[in-house]
Amino acid sequence: MISPLELGLYSLIRQAYSVGLARHGELDISVECFSDHIVSIIEKHNEPTPTQAAALSFFKGLHTDDLYLAIACAESKGVAWSRIYDIYKEPIRHWVRSIYGPCDEIDEIASDIMSDLFMPDGSGSSRIASYDGRWSLATWLHAVVKNRALNYCKRRCNGDEPLDSLPYIVDGGAFDRIEAALGVELYGRLIWDALDIAGRKLDDEERSILLMRYDEQMPAVEVARKLGMHPSDLSRKTKRIQNRFGKSVRGVLAFKHGLPDAAVDECIREIRETPYYSLLEVLKRQQASVNEPAFRNDEGFQEG
């Protein structure tokens, strides 16, 4: 593991520890333990040997005060579990109620969710150890509640039995779904806005090139012939379009929405890895609006 000194984060991690301590009180974890967890999170989500600039940018996007509490819980500190229960008991009950509506099992389900956080996952660590601070702990817990609701409904539909009568089955993909849901919930609106704005900066020919190549799967030679250009010129132009589009998306996220570098990188990762986001769907919708004939009203005047 890289040391905080190598990453240039030694004093910042200690400051974050002090902030967490001031907010949550003494939870019986050392600053060294806290630091090791932070560095492991940075290493997990960056290159094996991140630069100081990359590590600093990522660190600034973390909810370190929430991590202080979650790390203490992951280390099985009883005082930390008491603290998390005091803070999130009522929010979890509220989220359960909003999903299920009025029912007699709200307290039981909320209690089960808190217990699940303590239980070990497939790696042997408590489930809360998977919290990595990229979202607030409240947002992460909200996604956990939604995932629990999905599992609950599946079990009831499959066997029409009460939850506590069924054996607990470890769902290996649960936290992958939670992370995907978090990405959509936290950044979804911003990502769609960035894709839309970046798409509108393309002209008709640029939009057509991308749609013919990647939506219609048309060979480059045929696209070049349709546009009256040499295939090598098309290849260079396609690369320029892609680069400019990517810079536009980053620019919207950073300057319009004010996201830090680490959050922008997370959004780009969401776009690349989540089928929910489709650049081609954005371009097709924009192309359709461009090609849509203007509407004429009853008096024959053109509108739009």
N, C-alpha and C positions, 0 to 999 in steps of 0.2 A: 504493500500500500504506500502511495506517495504521502509524504508528510505535509502538514499544513504550511510549514515553512517554505517547502519547495513550491507550493502553489501561491505563496504570498498572502495566505489567508489567516495566519496565526492570530493576529490581533483581532481581526474581524470575527472569527469564530468565538473567541473569548468574549467579545462584546455581545454576540448573539446569545451566548450561554448566560451572561449576566441579565440580559433582557428577559429571557425565559424564566430565570430564577426569580426576577422581580415580579413577573406576572403570575407564575404558578406556585412559587414558594420552593422550599427545599424538597426535592423528589429523590434524593439519595442516588444521584448519578454524578460522576466526576466530569470535569471539563474534558479530560482525556477521552472518556467514553463517548461523550457528545461529539467531540472532534472526529473520532474514528468513524462514527456513523455518517457525519456530514461528508467527509472525504470519500467514503465508499459510495455515497449517492452521486457525488460529482463524477467519480470514475465510471460508474455504471452508465451514466447518461451522456458521457463525452468520450473522446478518443482515449485510448489506454494511457497516454501521457499528455493530458490537456495542457495547453499553454496557460500562463498565469492570467492572461486577458480573458481566455475562454472560461477558466475556472471562476474568476471574479464575476464575470457576467452571469454565469449560471447561479452562483451563490446568491447574488443580489435578488434573484427571482424566487428564492426559497422562502417559505413561511417558517422561519427558524424558531419562533416562539412556540408554534404548534409542534414542531419537530422535537423541541425540548420535552414536551409532555408525552408525545408518542414514543420517543426513544426510551423514556423512563418506564412506560408501560411495557414496551418490548423487552425490557430488562427485568420484567416481573416485579416491579416495585409496587407494593400494596398501596402506598400513599398516592402514587400516580394514578392507579385505577380508581381510587376514591375521588380524586380530583376530576378525572375525565367523566366519571358518573355524575358528579355534582353539576358540571358545566353542561353536559349534553343529554341528561336524562329527559328534560322537558322538550328540547328540540326533536329528539328521536321519537318521543310519543306523538308530537305534532305531525311529523312526517309520516308515521305509521297511520295516524288518523286520516291524513289527507289522501293516502293511497287506498285504505280499506273502508273509509267512512266510519260512522259510529258502529262499534262492535264490542263484544264483551272480552275480546282477546287482545286488546291494544297493549295492556300492561305486560301480558305474557310474551307477545311478539317483541316488544321493546326490550324486555329483559333477555330474551333469547339472542337478540342482536348484540347486546353488550357482552354476553357470554361468548358468542362466536368470535369476537375480537380477541379474546383471551386464548381461545383454543388454537392448537398448532395447525399449520397448513402442511402441505406435502413435504416441505423442506424441514419441518420440525420446529419452525419459529412460530410465535404467535402471529395471528393474522394482521394485527396492527403494525407489525414490523414491516409490512409491505408499503406502508404510508411513507412517501419520500419527500413531502413538503412542497411539491410543485403546485399543489392547490391548497387552499385552506383546509384545515382538518374538518371544518363544518361541511364544506362542499364534498369532501371525500366520504364522510359518514353518510351524507344524504344519498350518494350513489350506492353505498353499501345497503342502505335501507331499501332502495329501489330494487337492487339485485336480490335481496332477501325476499321481497314481495313476489318477484318473478318465480323464484324457486318454490315459495309457499303455494302459489297458485298452481304450478305444475304438479306438485305433490297431491294437492287436493283434487285436481282434475283426474290424475292418474288412478288414485285409489279411493277418493272421497273419504279420506281418513283424517283425523286431527293430526296436526304437525308432530306433536310429542309422541304419537304412537308409531311413527316411522323411524327406521334406523337412519342415523346421520350419514350422509354420503358426501365425501369430499369432492367438491366441484373444482377440478383443476383449472377450468377456464373462467372461473368466477371473477377473479381480479383483473383478467384481461378485459372482460366485458365492462367491469367497473371503470378501468382506465379509459377505454374507448368512450364510454358514456360521459366521463368527466371532460374529455377533450371536446366532445360535441357541446356539452352543457356550458363549458367555460368559454370556449373560443368560437363556437359554431357561427354565431351571427357575424363576428368580425371576419372570419375566413371567407364566408360567402360574399360579404361586402368587398373584400380585397379582390377576390376572383372576378366579381362583376366589374369593378372599376378597371382592373388590369385588362380585362377582355374588351372593354369599350375603348381602350387606348389603341387597339389594333385596328387597322383599316380593313376594308372588305376582302382584299386579296390575301392579307396575312391570316385573317380568320378562315378563309376558304382553304388555304394551304394546310393549316392544322387539321381542319375537319376532313379534308380529302385523305390526308396521310394517316390519321389516327382514328377517325371515326368510320370512314368508309374503307379503311385499310387499302387504299389505292397505291399501287407501286409508284415509287418516286419518278421513274421514267415517264409514266403516264401522266402524272401531275405536271411534270415539267413540260410535256408536249401540250397539254391543255392550256398552260399559261405562256407558252411560247418562249421558254427559257431552257438553257442547258441544265442537265441534271446536277452537275457540280455547283452551278449557281443556285439551284433550288436547295441543295444541301446546306450551303453556307447561309442562305437566307433563312431557312428553317431554324438553324442553330441560333441566329441573331434574334429571331422572333422569340424563341424559347428563353434565351437569356434576358431579353428586355422584359418579357412577361414576368419572369421570376423576380427581377429587380422591382417591378411595379408592385407585385404582391407584397414584397418585403417593405417597400416604401409606405404603402397604405397602412400596414399593420404597425409600423414603427412611428410614422409621423401623424397620420390621421387618428389612430387609436392609441398612440402613446405607449405601445408595448416595449418592454426592455428586450435586449438581444436574445436572452434566454427564452423568453416567451415567444418571440418571433420564430426562433428555431423550432420550438415545440409546435407551432402552427404549421410550419413547413413540413415537419414530420407527420403531422395529422393528415395533411393534404396528400402526401405520398403514400401513406400506409392505410388510410381509411377509405373504403369504397363509398362512404357517405358523401364525400366531396368529389364532384366530377367537373373538371374543367371543360370537357367536351359538351356536357349538358348546358353549361353557361354559354359557351360559344354558339351552340345550336339555337338556343333561345334568342340570343342577340341577333344572330343571322336571320332568324325567322322574322323578328321585328323590323329588321332593315328591309327585307323582301316583301313585307306585308303591304298590299295595296292601300292607298289612302282611302278613307271612307268618304263617300259622298252622301250628303243629306238629301232630303226630299226636294229641296230647291235647286239641287245640282251643284251646290258649292262644295268645294273640296275641303276636308278637314284633316288635321293630323300632319 
